[in-house]
Every structure is written in structure tokens, then in C-alpha cells.
Amino acid sequence: MAQFGRTAVSAVVRAVRSKNATPRKAALTLTPSAVHKVRELLQENTNAIGLRVGVRTRGCNGLSYTLDYAQEKGKFDEEVVQDGARILIDAKAQMTLLGTEMDYVSDKLSSEFVFNNPNITGTCGCGESFTV
């Protein structure tokens, strides 16, 4: 179980090429598996009001996503609530997330949130950093 001040979970980035590259109305949409996992994480950590998605400078391609427990909503945070799962998007991350789908993928070797982002112009080989 993650503690405050530590990263809640890991995430990877996937560039998505689609015919419709225009951003959707919502800044971020969640798949049913992502909704389930976010709700599960928030039930385990009752002091958190949601998960906060941010970006930081890191890796060989410039940016990477961060996911942390949020104790309060920041002044400029964008709030996304979908089927009882609450995500707060940090002001710095808002423009890079427009039209992104957040998924949760689990297999025998790993479990992680995956951001399917149509705005990404490049990713590193390991999938942890990106450019827009």
C-alpha cells in the first residue's frame, strides 16, 4: 500500500495514431478497468480524495506522467469524475492529456496504468517518457 508523498502506481505511455486526432470533449477518459482500479486504490486509502495525474521532466524524450494520491484539489486542477473514480489533473499536465484514454492493464508480469495519448509525437524505447 502506497503512503502519501510516494508514487501511488506506475504508468506507461503509448502513442496512438488514429483517424480522428482531434481532442475529445473530456480531458481524460477512463476505461472500465481503470475506473475499477482507481476506485479500489481510493477505498484502500481513505485519506485521499482522488488520484492526481501530473507530468515531470524525465527520461530520454522529455516528459513522463506521475500518479499520486491527492489529499485536496489544487486551485488550477482539472477534475474528472467517471463512474465514481475521481482524477485530478495538475495544471501542467492538462494540455498534454487532452483526448487521452487512461487504461489499467494487468498480466502475469506487471500491472500498470497506460495512457493512450493521441497528442504524443514521440516516445522513448521503454515507453516511460514522451514528447508532444
N, CA, C and O atoms as CSV, one atom per row, in Angstrom:
chain,resi,resn,atom,element,x,y,z
A,1,MET,N,N,0.843,-1.169,0.000
A,1,MET,CA,C,0.000,0.000,0.000
A,1,MET,C,C,0.891,1.236,0.000
A,1,MET,O,O,1.807,1.336,0.816
A,2,ALA,N,N,0.636,2.170,-0.898
A,2,ALA,CA,C,1.475,3.363,-1.013
A,2,ALA,C,C,1.131,4.366,0.083
A,2,ALA,O,O,-0.012,4.435,0.535
A,3,GLN,N,N,2.106,5.125,0.498
A,3,GLN,CA,C,1.934,6.164,1.507
A,3,GLN,C,C,1.904,7.514,0.821
A,3,GLN,O,O,2.324,7.632,-0.330
A,4,PHE,N,N,1.413,8.537,1.509
A,4,PHE,CA,C,1.423,9.877,0.952
A,4,PHE,C,C,2.850,10.307,0.717
A,4,PHE,O,O,3.743,9.947,1.485
A,5,GLY,N,N,3.077,11.067,-0.329
A,5,GLY,CA,C,4.408,11.524,-0.659
A,5,GLY,C,C,5.174,10.522,-1.511
A,5,GLY,O,O,6.288,10.806,-1.951
A,6,ARG,N,N,4.598,9.374,-1.743
A,6,ARG,CA,C,5.210,8.363,-2.592
A,6,ARG,C,C,4.312,8.138,-3.791
A,6,ARG,O,O,3.116,8.425,-3.740
A,7,THR,N,N,4.873,7.634,-4.847
A,7,THR,CA,C,4.098,7.359,-6.041
A,7,THR,C,C,3.088,6.252,-5.757
A,7,THR,O,O,3.416,5.237,-5.141
A,8,ALA,N,N,1.855,6.465,-6.215
A,8,ALA,CA,C,0.792,5.505,-5.961
A,8,ALA,C,C,0.948,4.252,-6.804
A,8,ALA,O,O,0.844,3.141,-6.283
A,9,VAL,N,N,1.196,4.411,-8.095
A,9,VAL,CA,C,1.301,3.285,-9.014
A,9,VAL,C,C,2.206,3.670,-10.170
A,9,VAL,O,O,2.587,4.833,-10.299
A,10,SER,N,N,2.555,2.705,-11.013
A,10,SER,CA,C,3.378,3.006,-12.173
A,10,SER,C,C,2.495,3.228,-13.393
A,10,SER,O,O,1.335,2.817,-13.416
A,11,ALA,N,N,3.052,3.879,-14.399
A,11,ALA,CA,C,2.305,4.154,-15.621
A,11,ALA,C,C,3.249,4.134,-16.807
A,11,ALA,O,O,4.430,4.452,-16.671
A,12,VAL,N,N,2.733,3.760,-17.973
A,12,VAL,CA,C,3.489,3.837,-19.215
A,12,VAL,C,C,2.689,4.650,-20.217
A,12,VAL,O,O,1.501,4.906,-20.021
A,13,VAL,N,N,3.342,5.047,-21.277
A,13,VAL,CA,C,2.739,5.902,-22.298
A,13,VAL,C,C,2.734,5.166,-23.619
A,13,VAL,O,O,3.709,4.499,-23.967
A,14,ARG,N,N,1.650,5.281,-24.353
A,14,ARG,CA,C,1.587,4.732,-25.701
A,14,ARG,C,C,1.115,5.826,-26.646
A,14,ARG,O,O,0.100,6.476,-26.395
A,15,ALA,N,N,1.842,6.025,-27.715
A,15,ALA,CA,C,1.403,6.954,-28.754
A,15,ALA,C,C,0.291,6.269,-29.533
A,15,ALA,O,O,0.382,5.080,-29.837
A,16,VAL,N,N,-0.755,7.012,-29.854
A,16,VAL,CA,C,-1.887,6.453,-30.561
A,16,VAL,C,C,-2.071,7.218,-31.862
A,16,VAL,O,O,-2.216,8.440,-31.859
A,17,ARG,N,N,-2.063,6.517,-32.934
A,17,ARG,CA,C,-2.337,7.121,-34.233
A,17,ARG,C,C,-3.754,6.712,-34.617
A,17,ARG,O,O,-4.063,5.525,-34.715
A,18,SER,N,N,-4.596,7.689,-34.829
A,18,SER,CA,C,-5.965,7.370,-35.204
A,18,SER,C,C,-6.418,8.316,-36.293
A,18,SER,O,O,-5.799,9.354,-36.526
A,19,LYS,N,N,-7.500,7.953,-36.959
A,19,LYS,CA,C,-8.054,8.816,-37.993
A,19,LYS,C,C,-8.567,10.116,-37.396
A,19,LYS,O,O,-8.476,11.173,-38.021
A,20,ASN,N,N,-9.104,10.038,-36.192
A,20,ASN,CA,C,-9.659,11.210,-35.531
A,20,ASN,C,C,-8.681,11.680,-34.471
A,20,ASN,O,O,-8.754,11.244,-33.322
A,21,ALA,N,N,-7.765,12.564,-34.844
A,21,ALA,CA,C,-6.731,13.026,-33.925
A,21,ALA,C,C,-7.144,14.268,-33.152
A,21,ALA,O,O,-6.343,14.811,-32.391
A,22,THR,N,N,-8.374,14.729,-33.329
A,22,THR,CA,C,-8.816,15.901,-32.590
A,22,THR,C,C,-9.160,15.512,-31.167
A,22,THR,O,O,-9.684,14.423,-30.935
A,23,PRO,N,N,-8.873,16.390,-30.201
A,23,PRO,CA,C,-9.174,16.071,-28.809
A,23,PRO,C,C,-10.665,15.863,-28.569
A,23,PRO,O,O,-11.504,16.505,-29.201
A,24,ARG,N,N,-10.979,14.965,-27.655
A,24,ARG,CA,C,-12.365,14.759,-27.240
A,24,ARG,C,C,-12.769,15.878,-26.297
A,24,ARG,O,O,-11.939,16.693,-25.894
A,25,LYS,N,N,-14.050,15.912,-25.948
A,25,LYS,CA,C,-14.520,16.941,-25.026
A,25,LYS,C,C,-13.890,16.796,-23.649
A,25,LYS,O,O,-13.501,17.793,-23.040
A,26,ALA,N,N,-13.785,15.576,-23.153
A,26,ALA,CA,C,-13.201,15.360,-21.834
A,26,ALA,C,C,-11.682,15.393,-21.944
A,26,ALA,O,O,-11.107,14.913,-22.921
A,27,ALA,N,N,-11.047,15.962,-20.938
A,27,ALA,CA,C,-9.588,15.994,-20.924
A,27,ALA,C,C,-9.023,14.595,-20.827
A,27,ALA,O,O,-7.968,14.302,-21.391
A,28,LEU,N,N,-9.723,13.728,-20.111
A,28,LEU,CA,C,-9.253,12.373,-19.861
A,28,LEU,C,C,-10.464,11.466,-19.717
A,28,LEU,O,O,-11.416,11.802,-19.013
A,29,THR,N,N,-10.430,10.321,-20.379
A,29,THR,CA,C,-11.475,9.320,-20.185
A,29,THR,C,C,-10.825,8.066,-19.616
A,29,THR,O,O,-9.655,7.786,-19.875
A,30,LEU,N,N,-11.592,7.321,-18.846
A,30,LEU,CA,C,-11.088,6.107,-18.210
A,30,LEU,C,C,-11.793,4.890,-18.768
A,30,LEU,O,O,-12.999,4.924,-19.010
A,31,THR,N,N,-11.055,3.819,-18.973
A,31,THR,CA,C,-11.659,2.553,-19.365
A,31,THR,C,C,-12.296,1.937,-18.121
A,31,THR,O,O,-11.978,2.339,-17.002
A,32,PRO,N,N,-13.195,0.963,-18.305
A,32,PRO,CA,C,-13.788,0.311,-17.131
A,32,PRO,C,C,-12.757,-0.296,-16.181
A,32,PRO,O,O,-12.946,-0.249,-14.966
A,33,SER,N,N,-11.671,-0.863,-16.710
A,33,SER,CA,C,-10.647,-1.435,-15.821
A,33,SER,C,C,-9.912,-0.345,-15.044
A,33,SER,O,O,-9.531,-0.566,-13.894
A,34,ALA,N,N,-9.705,0.832,-15.650
A,34,ALA,CA,C,-9.069,1.950,-14.945
A,34,ALA,C,C,-9.997,2.481,-13.855
A,34,ALA,O,O,-9.544,2.787,-12.752
A,35,VAL,N,N,-11.291,2.593,-14.154
A,35,VAL,CA,C,-12.264,3.038,-13.153
A,35,VAL,C,C,-12.239,2.101,-11.959
A,35,VAL,O,O,-12.199,2.547,-10.812
A,36,HIS,N,N,-12.263,0.803,-12.229
A,36,HIS,CA,C,-12.262,-0.188,-11.151
A,36,HIS,C,C,-11.015,-0.064,-10.282
A,36,HIS,O,O,-11.111,-0.098,-9.056
A,37,LYS,N,N,-9.836,0.080,-10.910
A,37,LYS,CA,C,-8.590,0.153,-10.145
A,37,LYS,C,C,-8.495,1.451,-9.357
A,37,LYS,O,O,-8.039,1.437,-8.214
A,38,VAL,N,N,-8.912,2.567,-9.932
A,38,VAL,CA,C,-8.882,3.848,-9.206
A,38,VAL,C,C,-9.787,3.767,-7.985
A,38,VAL,O,O,-9.397,4.177,-6.891
A,39,ARG,N,N,-10.991,3.242,-8.166
A,39,ARG,CA,C,-11.902,3.107,-7.033
A,39,ARG,C,C,-11.325,2.187,-5.958
A,39,ARG,O,O,-11.463,2.463,-4.767
A,40,GLU,N,N,-10.687,1.110,-6.369
A,40,GLU,CA,C,-10.054,0.181,-5.428
A,40,GLU,C,C,-8.936,0.879,-4.643
A,40,GLU,O,O,-8.855,0.730,-3.424
A,41,LEU,N,N,-8.082,1.631,-5.327
A,41,LEU,CA,C,-6.994,2.352,-4.662
A,41,LEU,C,C,-7.530,3.376,-3.662
A,41,LEU,O,O,-6.980,3.536,-2.572
A,42,LEU,N,N,-8.602,4.062,-4.039
A,42,LEU,CA,C,-9.159,5.088,-3.156
A,42,LEU,C,C,-9.883,4.475,-1.958
A,42,LEU,O,O,-9.951,5.099,-0.898
A,43,GLN,N,N,-10.416,3.281,-2.106
A,43,GLN,CA,C,-11.020,2.598,-0.965
A,43,GLN,C,C,-9.954,2.157,0.034
A,43,GLN,O,O,-10.194,2.142,1.242
A,44,GLU,N,N,-8.783,1.801,-0.473
A,44,GLU,CA,C,-7.680,1.393,0.396
A,44,GLU,C,C,-7.065,2.578,1.134
A,44,GLU,O,O,-6.561,2.419,2.246
A,45,ASN,N,N,-7.100,3.746,0.537
A,45,ASN,CA,C,-6.502,4.940,1.128
A,45,ASN,C,C,-7.610,5.969,1.357
A,45,ASN,O,O,-7.859,6.823,0.506
A,46,THR,N,N,-8.260,5.883,2.496
A,46,THR,CA,C,-9.434,6.716,2.765
A,46,THR,C,C,-9.106,8.196,2.967
A,46,THR,O,O,-10.017,9.023,2.938
A,47,ASN,N,N,-7.835,8.556,3.171
A,47,ASN,CA,C,-7.467,9.967,3.311
A,47,ASN,C,C,-7.379,10.676,1.971
A,47,ASN,O,O,-7.358,11.906,1.925
A,48,ALA,N,N,-7.329,9.930,0.890
A,48,ALA,CA,C,-7.207,10.518,-0.446
A,48,ALA,C,C,-8.585,10.838,-1.007
A,48,ALA,O,O,-9.537,10.082,-0.816
A,49,ILE,N,N,-8.680,11.973,-1.705
A,49,ILE,CA,C,-9.935,12.341,-2.370
A,49,ILE,C,C,-9.937,11.905,-3.825
A,49,ILE,O,O,-10.982,11.938,-4.476
A,50,GLY,N,N,-8.788,11.498,-4.344
A,50,GLY,CA,C,-8.662,11.064,-5.730
A,50,GLY,C,C,-7.206,10.792,-6.057
A,50,GLY,O,O,-6.333,10.860,-5.192
A,51,LEU,N,N,-6.962,10.483,-7.322
A,51,LEU,CA,C,-5.592,10.340,-7.813
A,51,LEU,C,C,-5.256,11.593,-8.615
A,51,LEU,O,O,-6.087,12.085,-9.379
A,52,ARG,N,N,-4.041,12.108,-8.444
A,52,ARG,CA,C,-3.593,13.286,-9.196
A,52,ARG,C,C,-2.627,12.839,-10.286
A,52,ARG,O,O,-1.635,12.161,-10.018
A,53,VAL,N,N,-2.938,13.234,-11.530
A,53,VAL,CA,C,-2.075,12.968,-12.664
A,53,VAL,C,C,-1.282,14.237,-12.940
A,53,VAL,O,O,-1.848,15.327,-13.026
A,54,GLY,N,N,0.019,14.091,-13.078
A,54,GLY,CA,C,0.879,15.222,-13.393
A,54,GLY,C,C,1.906,14.818,-14.425
A,54,GLY,O,O,1.939,13.667,-14.860
A,55,VAL,N,N,2.745,15.761,-14.817
A,55,VAL,CA,C,3.879,15.475,-15.698
A,55,VAL,C,C,5.127,16.055,-15.067
A,55,VAL,O,O,5.072,17.043,-14.335
A,56,ARG,N,N,6.254,15.423,-15.363
A,56,ARG,CA,C,7.527,15.963,-14.916
A,56,ARG,C,C,8.554,15.719,-16.005
A,56,ARG,O,O,8.394,14.830,-16.841
A,57,THR,N,N,9.596,16.507,-15.987
A,57,THR,CA,C,10.674,16.350,-16.940
A,57,THR,C,C,11.502,15.148,-16.525
A,57,THR,O,O,12.039,15.093,-15.419
A,58,ARG,N,N,11.594,14.181,-17.439
A,58,ARG,CA,C,12.287,12.940,-17.105
A,58,ARG,C,C,12.484,12.102,-18.361
A,58,ARG,O,O,11.720,12.217,-19.319
A,59,GLY,N,N,13.482,11.283,-18.354
A,59,GLY,CA,C,13.681,10.310,-19.417
A,59,GLY,C,C,14.321,10.900,-20.660
A,59,GLY,O,O,14.668,12.080,-20.704
A,60,CYS,N,N,14.468,10.060,-21.661
A,60,CYS,CA,C,15.169,10.468,-22.871
A,60,CYS,C,C,14.292,11.271,-23.824
A,60,CYS,O,O,14.815,11.878,-24.758
A,61,ASN,N,N,12.978,11.296,-23.621
A,61,ASN,CA,C,12.104,12.045,-24.516
A,61,ASN,C,C,11.476,13.264,-23.862
A,61,ASN,O,O,10.672,13.939,-24.504
A,62,GLY,N,N,11.802,13.573,-22.630
A,62,GLY,CA,C,11.388,14.839,-22.046
A,62,GLY,C,C,10.372,14.799,-20.935
A,62,GLY,O,O,10.624,15.381,-19.880
A,63,LEU,N,N,9.234,14.147,-21.107
A,63,LEU,CA,C,8.166,14.183,-20.111
A,63,LEU,C,C,7.739,12.780,-19.719
A,63,LEU,O,O,7.833,11.845,-20.515
A,64,SER,N,N,7.269,12.639,-18.487
A,64,SER,CA,C,6.650,11.386,-18.059
A,64,SER,C,C,5.502,11.732,-17.116
A,64,SER,O,O,5.490,12.786,-16.481
A,65,TYR,N,N,4.540,10.817,-17.041
A,65,TYR,CA,C,3.386,11.034,-16.174
A,65,TYR,C,C,3.719,10.636,-14.744
A,65,TYR,O,O,4.530,9.740,-14.510
A,66,THR,N,N,3.083,11.310,-13.791
A,66,THR,CA,C,3.155,10.922,-12.394
A,66,THR,C,C,1.731,10.671,-11.906
A,66,THR,O,O,0.789,11.330,-12.345
A,67,LEU,N,N,1.587,9.727,-11.006
A,67,LEU,CA,C,0.303,9.418,-10.373
A,67,LEU,C,C,0.536,9.382,-8.873
A,67,LEU,O,O,1.371,8.622,-8.384
A,68,ASP,N,N,-0.204,10.204,-8.151
A,68,ASP,CA,C,-0.081,10.263,-6.703
A,68,ASP,C,C,-1.466,10.359,-6.085
A,68,ASP,O,O,-2.427,10.743,-6.752
A,69,TYR,N,N,-1.564,10.010,-4.818
A,69,TYR,CA,C,-2.796,10.237,-4.082
A,69,TYR,C,C,-2.963,11.742,-3.862
A,69,TYR,O,O,-1.995,12.438,-3.555
A,70,ALA,N,N,-4.179,12.236,-4.017
A,70,ALA,CA,C,-4.468,13.655,-3.798
A,70,ALA,C,C,-5.239,13.806,-2.498
A,70,ALA,O,O,-6.249,13.137,-2.282
A,71,GLN,N,N,-4.752,14.694,-1.630
A,71,GLN,CA,C,-5.442,14.964,-0.375
A,71,GLN,C,C,-6.407,16.135,-0.505
A,71,GLN,O,O,-7.368,16.249,0.255
A,72,GLU,N,N,-6.140,17.005,-1.478
A,72,GLU,CA,C,-7.022,18.149,-1.712
A,72,GLU,C,C,-6.923,18.559,-3.169
A,72,GLU,O,O,-5.957,18.228,-3.855
A,73,LYS,N,N,-7.936,19.287,-3.636
A,73,LYS,CA,C,-7.954,19.770,-5.012
A,73,LYS,C,C,-7.182,21.080,-5.076
A,73,LYS,O,O,-7.463,22.018,-4.330
A,74,GLY,N,N,-6.203,21.130,-5.979
A,74,GLY,CA,C,-5.434,22.349,-6.174
A,74,GLY,C,C,-6.255,23.409,-6.892
A,74,GLY,O,O,-7.245,23.097,-7.553
A,75,LYS,N,N,-5.844,24.644,-6.762
A,75,LYS,CA,C,-6.585,25.771,-7.324
A,75,LYS,C,C,-6.819,25.629,-8.827
A,75,LYS,O,O,-7.893,25.975,-9.319
A,76,PHE,N,N,-5.831,25.126,-9.558
A,76,PHE,CA,C,-5.943,25.037,-11.010
A,76,PHE,C,C,-6.087,23.605,-11.516
A,76,PHE,O,O,-5.967,23.359,-12.716
A,77,ASP,N,N,-6.342,22.662,-10.618
A,77,ASP,CA,C,-6.534,21.268,-11.025
A,77,ASP,C,C,-7.818,21.116,-11.821
A,77,ASP,O,O,-8.832,21.737,-11.503
A,78,GLU,N,N,-7.773,20.296,-12.848
A,78,GLU,CA,C,-8.962,19.898,-13.599
A,78,GLU,C,C,-9.464,18.610,-12.962
A,78,GLU,O,O,-8.677,17.701,-12.697
A,79,GLU,N,N,-10.758,18.528,-12.715
A,79,GLU,CA,C,-11.320,17.351,-12.064
A,79,GLU,C,C,-12.100,16.520,-13.067
A,79,GLU,O,O,-12.943,17.038,-13.799
A,80,VAL,N,N,-11.811,15.225,-13.093
A,80,VAL,CA,C,-12.533,14.277,-13.934
A,80,VAL,C,C,-13.128,13.227,-13.005
A,80,VAL,O,O,-12.400,12.541,-12.287
A,81,VAL,N,N,-14.451,13.104,-13.021
A,81,VAL,CA,C,-15.132,12.072,-12.236
A,81,VAL,C,C,-15.889,11.195,-13.221
A,81,VAL,O,O,-16.742,11.671,-13.969
A,82,GLN,N,N,-15.566,9.911,-13.210
A,82,GLN,CA,C,-16.214,8.971,-14.117
A,82,GLN,C,C,-16.575,7.723,-13.337
A,82,GLN,O,O,-15.695,7.041,-12.812
A,83,ASP,N,N,-17.846,7.421,-13.259
A,83,ASP,CA,C,-18.343,6.220,-12.585
A,83,ASP,C,C,-17.784,6.055,-11.174
A,83,ASP,O,O,-17.471,4.941,-10.753
A,84,GLY,N,N,-17.660,7.161,-10.445
A,84,GLY,CA,C,-17.195,7.124,-9.067
A,84,GLY,C,C,-15.688,7.179,-8.893
A,84,GLY,O,O,-15.200,7.195,-7.762
A,85,ALA,N,N,-14.939,7.209,-9.990
A,85,ALA,CA,C,-13.476,7.328,-9.920
A,85,ALA,C,C,-13.120,8.798,-10.120
A,85,ALA,O,O,-13.535,9.417,-11.100
A,86,ARG,N,N,-12.352,9.347,-9.192
A,86,ARG,CA,C,-12.012,10.770,-9.235
A,86,ARG,C,C,-10.536,10.957,-9.561
A,86,ARG,O,O,-9.657,10.461,-8.856
A,87,ILE,N,N,-10.284,11.690,-10.655
A,87,ILE,CA,C,-8.929,12.008,-11.095
A,87,ILE,C,C,-8.786,13.525,-11.099
A,87,ILE,O,O,-9.640,14.236,-11.628
A,88,LEU,N,N,-7.702,14.011,-10.506
A,88,LEU,CA,C,-7.368,15.430,-10.555
A,88,LEU,C,C,-6.171,15.581,-11.477
A,88,LEU,O,O,-5.166,14.887,-11.320
A,89,ILE,N,N,-6.280,16.489,-12.437
A,89,ILE,CA,C,-5.205,16.700,-13.398
A,89,ILE,C,C,-4.488,17.989,-13.039
A,89,ILE,O,O,-5.090,19.063,-13.017
A,90,ASP,N,N,-3.205,17.877,-12.759
A,90,ASP,CA,C,-2.370,19.023,-12.441
A,90,ASP,C,C,-2.375,20.005,-13.611
A,90,ASP,O,O,-2.454,19.598,-14.770
A,91,ALA,N,N,-2.290,21.299,-13.304
A,91,ALA,CA,C,-2.349,22.339,-14.326
A,91,ALA,C,C,-1.297,22.137,-15.422
A,91,ALA,O,O,-1.584,22.364,-16.598
A,92,LYS,N,N,-0.088,21.715,-15.054
A,92,LYS,CA,C,0.974,21.498,-16.041
A,92,LYS,C,C,0.657,20.359,-17.001
A,92,LYS,O,O,1.146,20.352,-18.131
A,93,ALA,N,N,-0.148,19.403,-16.573
A,93,ALA,CA,C,-0.428,18.214,-17.387
A,93,ALA,C,C,-1.656,18.363,-18.263
A,93,ALA,O,O,-1.871,17.536,-19.149
A,94,GLN,N,N,-2.466,19.381,-18.050
A,94,GLN,CA,C,-3.761,19.474,-18.728
A,94,GLN,C,C,-3.655,19.491,-20.251
A,94,GLN,O,O,-4.393,18.769,-20.922
A,95,MET,N,N,-2.766,20.289,-20.802
A,95,MET,CA,C,-2.671,20.374,-22.260
A,95,MET,C,C,-2.104,19.102,-22.883
A,95,MET,O,O,-2.436,18.774,-24.022
A,96,THR,N,N,-1.257,18.382,-22.156
A,96,THR,CA,C,-0.682,17.158,-22.718
A,96,THR,C,C,-1.654,15.981,-22.648
A,96,THR,O,O,-1.440,14.967,-23.313
A,97,LEU,N,N,-2.716,16.101,-21.854
A,97,LEU,CA,C,-3.652,14.992,-21.676
A,97,LEU,C,C,-4.934,15.099,-22.495
A,97,LEU,O,O,-5.731,14.161,-22.486
A,98,LEU,N,N,-5.162,16.187,-23.192
A,98,LEU,CA,C,-6.414,16.358,-23.932
A,98,LEU,C,C,-6.685,15.179,-24.857
A,98,LEU,O,O,-5.863,14.842,-25.709
A,99,GLY,N,N,-7.847,14.558,-24.681
A,99,GLY,CA,C,-8.233,13.440,-25.531
A,99,GLY,C,C,-7.610,12.111,-25.159
A,99,GLY,O,O,-7.749,11.146,-25.911
A,100,THR,N,N,-6.932,12.025,-24.033
A,100,THR,CA,C,-6.235,10.803,-23.631
A,100,THR,C,C,-7.172,9.812,-22.952
A,100,THR,O,O,-8.084,10.198,-22.220
A,101,GLU,N,N,-6.937,8.548,-23.203
A,101,GLU,CA,C,-7.654,7.466,-22.530
A,101,GLU,C,C,-6.713,6.835,-21.517
A,101,GLU,O,O,-5.586,6.465,-21.843
A,102,MET,N,N,-7.189,6.717,-20.288
A,102,MET,CA,C,-6.416,6.077,-19.223
A,102,MET,C,C,-6.944,4.658,-19.040
A,102,MET,O,O,-8.133,4.454,-18.793
A,103,ASP,N,N,-6.053,3.687,-19.162
A,103,ASP,CA,C,-6.422,2.283,-19.046
A,103,ASP,C,C,-5.619,1.654,-17.911
A,103,ASP,O,O,-4.595,2.196,-17.494
A,104,TYR,N,N,-6.081,0.524,-17.418
A,104,TYR,CA,C,-5.320,-0.248,-16.438
A,104,TYR,C,C,-5.138,-1.641,-17.007
A,104,TYR,O,O,-6.110,-2.325,-17.328
A,105,VAL,N,N,-3.881,-2.060,-17.129
A,105,VAL,CA,C,-3.549,-3.336,-17.749
A,105,VAL,C,C,-2.804,-4.193,-16.738
A,105,VAL,O,O,-1.883,-3.727,-16.068
A,106,SER,N,N,-3.211,-5.435,-16.639
A,106,SER,CA,C,-2.576,-6.356,-15.706
A,106,SER,C,C,-2.311,-7.680,-16.423
A,106,SER,O,O,-3.187,-8.227,-17.094
A,107,ASP,N,N,-1.083,-8.181,-16.267
A,107,ASP,CA,C,-0.760,-9.501,-16.792
A,107,ASP,C,C,0.090,-10.240,-15.764
A,107,ASP,O,O,0.193,-9.791,-14.623
A,108,LYS,N,N,0.692,-11.346,-16.136
A,108,LYS,CA,C,1.449,-12.151,-15.179
A,108,LYS,C,C,2.673,-11.431,-14.643
A,108,LYS,O,O,3.107,-11.709,-13.525
A,109,LEU,N,N,3.244,-10.506,-15.419
A,109,LEU,CA,C,4.490,-9.862,-15.028
A,109,LEU,C,C,4.330,-8.452,-14.459
A,109,LEU,O,O,5.191,-7.989,-13.711
A,110,SER,N,N,3.248,-7.770,-14.800
A,110,SER,CA,C,3.116,-6.384,-14.346
A,110,SER,C,C,1.660,-5.940,-14.314
A,110,SER,O,O,0.783,-6.538,-14.937
A,111,SER,N,N,1.444,-4.881,-13.571
A,111,SER,CA,C,0.150,-4.211,-13.512
A,111,SER,C,C,0.438,-2.722,-13.544
A,111,SER,O,O,1.244,-2.230,-12.755
A,112,GLU,N,N,-0.220,-1.988,-14.459
A,112,GLU,CA,C,0.088,-0.567,-14.582
A,112,GLU,C,C,-1.020,0.183,-15.300
A,112,GLU,O,O,-1.805,-0.389,-16.057
A,113,PHE,N,N,-1.057,1.487,-15.036
A,113,PHE,CA,C,-1.924,2.368,-15.791
A,113,PHE,C,C,-1.225,2.692,-17.101
A,113,PHE,O,O,-0.012,2.900,-17.128
A,114,VAL,N,N,-1.988,2.736,-18.188
A,114,VAL,CA,C,-1.462,3.051,-19.511
A,114,VAL,C,C,-2.232,4.247,-20.040
A,114,VAL,O,O,-3.463,4.262,-20.015
A,115,PHE,N,N,-1.510,5.247,-20.516
A,115,PHE,CA,C,-2.121,6.436,-21.091
A,115,PHE,C,C,-2.037,6.343,-22.610
A,115,PHE,O,O,-0.948,6.419,-23.179
A,116,ASN,N,N,-3.180,6.179,-23.267
A,116,ASN,CA,C,-3.253,6.149,-24.724
A,116,ASN,C,C,-3.516,7.576,-25.189
A,116,ASN,O,O,-4.653,8.048,-25.176
A,117,ASN,N,N,-2.448,8.256,-25.600
A,117,ASN,CA,C,-2.493,9.693,-25.843
A,117,ASN,C,C,-2.310,10.001,-27.331
A,117,ASN,O,O,-1.249,9.714,-27.884
A,118,PRO,N,N,-3.327,10.584,-27.996
A,118,PRO,CA,C,-3.211,10.901,-29.422
A,118,PRO,C,C,-2.330,12.119,-29.708
A,118,PRO,O,O,-2.020,12.385,-30.869
A,119,ASN,N,N,-1.925,12.859,-28.687
A,119,ASN,CA,C,-1.130,14.072,-28.874
A,119,ASN,C,C,0.370,13.825,-28.888
A,119,ASN,O,O,1.140,14.733,-29.203
A,120,ILE,N,N,0.791,12.630,-28.558
A,120,ILE,CA,C,2.211,12.325,-28.444
A,120,ILE,C,C,2.851,12.250,-29.825
A,120,ILE,O,O,2.334,11.604,-30.737
A,121,THR,N,N,4.002,12.933,-29.957
A,121,THR,CA,C,4.735,12.909,-31.224
A,121,THR,C,C,5.920,11.958,-31.183
A,121,THR,O,O,6.459,11.600,-32.230
A,122,GLY,N,N,6.338,11.539,-29.982
A,122,GLY,CA,C,7.453,10.605,-29.873
A,122,GLY,C,C,7.517,10.016,-28.489
A,122,GLY,O,O,7.128,10.655,-27.511
A,123,THR,N,N,8.018,8.778,-28.404
A,123,THR,CA,C,8.218,8.121,-27.108
A,123,THR,C,C,9.602,7.493,-27.093
A,123,THR,O,O,10.208,7.269,-28.140
A,124,CYS,N,N,10.087,7.213,-25.906
A,124,CYS,CA,C,11.367,6.510,-25.786
A,124,CYS,C,C,11.107,5.008,-25.954
A,124,CYS,O,O,9.958,4.570,-25.989
A,125,GLY,N,N,12.157,4.251,-26.055
A,125,GLY,CA,C,12.028,2.807,-26.282
A,125,GLY,C,C,11.336,2.072,-25.158
A,125,GLY,O,O,10.637,1.090,-25.409
A,126,CYS,N,N,11.511,2.518,-23.918
A,126,CYS,CA,C,10.910,1.813,-22.783
A,126,CYS,C,C,9.466,2.239,-22.544
A,126,CYS,O,O,8.757,1.578,-21.787
A,127,GLY,N,N,9.012,3.322,-23.166
A,127,GLY,CA,C,7.633,3.758,-23.025
A,127,GLY,C,C,7.336,4.597,-21.810
A,127,GLY,O,O,6.166,4.841,-21.514
A,128,GLU,N,N,8.351,5.051,-21.089
A,128,GLU,CA,C,8.124,5.841,-19.882
A,128,GLU,C,C,8.128,7.340,-20.117
A,128,GLU,O,O,7.570,8.082,-19.309
A,129,SER,N,N,8.743,7.813,-21.203
A,129,SER,CA,C,8.752,9.252,-21.437
A,129,SER,C,C,8.257,9.551,-22.846
A,129,SER,O,O,8.245,8.675,-23.711
A,130,PHE,N,N,7.849,10.801,-23.066
A,130,PHE,CA,C,7.221,11.173,-24.328
A,130,PHE,C,C,7.441,12.650,-24.628
A,130,PHE,O,O,7.883,13.423,-23.778
A,131,THR,N,N,7.117,13.017,-25.870
A,131,THR,CA,C,7.096,14.424,-26.282
A,131,THR,C,C,5.746,14.691,-26.952
A,131,THR,O,O,5.133,13.799,-27.540
A,132,VAL,N,N,5.313,15.927,-26.845
A,132,VAL,CA,C,4.071,16.347,-27.506
A,132,VAL,C,C,4.340,17.498,-28.447
A,132,VAL,O,O,3.420,17.992,-29.097
